[in-house]
Amino acid sequence: MTESQVKEIIIRTLKLSSETSTVEFKDARGGFPKDAWKTISSFSHRPGGGYIVFGVKEDRADGKTQFVPAGISDTATIQEKMGDLCNTNMSVVIRPEYFFFEIENIQVLVAYIPECPDQFKPCYYKPVGMPNGAFVRDGNTDRKITDEEMRRFLDSAKLSKFDTSRAPDTVLEDLSIE
């Protein structure tokens, strides 16, 4: 996706006054959000991945929830901490794609989290372990995976099908009777 396409998705989501199955807002004015790993895990399980937008706060005025750009204090540090989390604390290395732009003259950072390949699911937060560190996206929230979802991920992993899969670049005639 191009930066302008990503920006359009984020602006449309802000107008909804709700997070979505593909967009999560994080208020990063006080630094890197400690619960970002939950969203990384959930988007890594979602077909097509999802976007974490750092620098948008939740405002609950007049009984209504609204999301408004609030900016981030240190873009470089947020990006570094995000990269460190994705590279060292997740069970699978996730390579986010970053987008920087202004919304209403306020700088935000968007991290696109790609879907994790099936053979590495579930993707979980290593310090907490599995299943407590594995989440899925459920509407506009991150939800801990159920035991059944965990079994489904493990059953679908190609690593568990090693003995029944054909070796690459081989044909049946390559096998000997012995």
Sequence and secondary structure as in RCSB ss.txt:
>XXXX:A:sequence
MTESQVKEIIIRTLKLSSETSTVEFKDARGGFPKDAWKTISSFSHRPGGGYIVFGVKEDRADGKTQFVPAGISDT
ATIQEKMGDLCNTNMSVVIRPEYFFFEIENIQVLVAYIPECPDQFKPCYYKPVGMPNGAFVRDGNTDRKITDEEM
RRFLDSAKLSKFDTSRAPDTVLEDLSIE
>XXXX:A:secstr
  HHHHHHHHHHHHHHTS  SSEEEE  TTSS TTHHHHHHHHHHSTT EEEEETEEEEEETTEEEEEE   S H
HHHHHHHHHIIIIIBSS    EEEEEEETTEEEEEEEE    GGG S  BTTT TTTT EEEETTEEEE  HHHH
HHHHHH GGGGGGGS  TT  GGGS   
